[in-house]
Amino acid sequence: MITKKNATITAVGGYVPDTILTNKMLESKVNTSDEWITSRTGIKERRILNDVNLATSDMAAFAVKNLLQESGIDPKSIDCVILATSTPDHILAPTAPLICEKAGLINAWGFDLNAACSGFLYALSVGASFIESNRYKRIIVIGADQMSAIVNYEDRDTCVLFGDGAGAVLLESSTDENGLIDNIFKVDGKGNAFLSVPAGGSLFPASALTIEHKKHFIQQDGRTVFKSAILGMTSTCIEIMERNALKTEDIDWIIPHQANLRIIEAVSNNLNFPMNKVKVNIEKYGNTTAATIPLCMWDFKKDFKEGDNLLVTAFGAGFTYGSTFLKWGKQHTQKL
Ligand code: ACO
């Protein structure tokens, strides 16, 4: 008889740079105020990778090392690394091999996946499929972004929102009922018009003109993104709850992508789900794109008990969006 294996998160690591950029500091760069940013977004400060010699791969490797150190897992036992990012070190070559190199994962292969703020959830699902197929035993899924590399610090519409960071989780198989249970993922290509870095890719390769017009920075129609995020996260949460016969009281925690506290509160309100069971750390880190969800898992892992029902939901550029239902698994600790 074939026993179904679930892919379970068994360890979590994270990294944020030491340099803090507060709302007050942004007041001296653009026409904004701590009061406006706090009340409109919930963000108080964000972390910035302030070293020209470091990039996304370094933050990701620090997060992986943190995971390995805290869990006691042998780096040689890692089979594969999946990196979700929108800010790879280079357009070519991929960043995952650099992470394997920097974190000493000498037996791992790996690749990058870009689905913007939804990237971590998409990557988690791909990693889970590898584990469920029995082809690999240990996969590290990372969400990492150096948003400061693509943010225009003269544009108040965007520069107040984003920060840098990386989070990593270990996926292993489990024969108990814990692990990733279900995903609902969607895309809407019309969203491309409302949120993108227009230049530097194959449509508008880098040129003096694209730089002059600041097309290498993130640009957005904030209101459209705001409304679409609430709709997309709410609808996929409802769909996955219905498909798994979950009532709100069955869910122990919601981990939402951290883009704007008002988006998170609106989703919680739409689901009639209490905010004290919604994990929020946006005030410390801002929007770290693919890193927000694993950084939340890292920050709050002590609150999660084995078997807890977690609803994880994300929305991002593309548009990409979706929700994942998982049961929290037994975590490795050094003492094991
Ligand atoms: N400081 C002060 N005033 C500002 C700032 C700022 N940083 N930014 C905009 N304003 C002004 C606007 O110019 C406008 O002024 P006006 O009324 O004189 O025209 C006023 O504030 C209100 O602007 P709105 O755009 O209506 O403000 P809103 O409440 O929508 O907040 C925000 C803007 C924070 C960008 C919001 O729309 C948002 O969070 N959108 C989602 C964007 C997002 O998260 N993108 C990230 C990637 S996608 C994702 O992660 C989901």
Residues whose N, C-alpha, C, O or C-beta is under 5 A from the ligand:
A	BS01	ACO	N31 T32 S33 W36 R40 T41 C117 R156 D157 V160 G222 R223 V225 F226 A229 A259 N260 F315 G316 A317
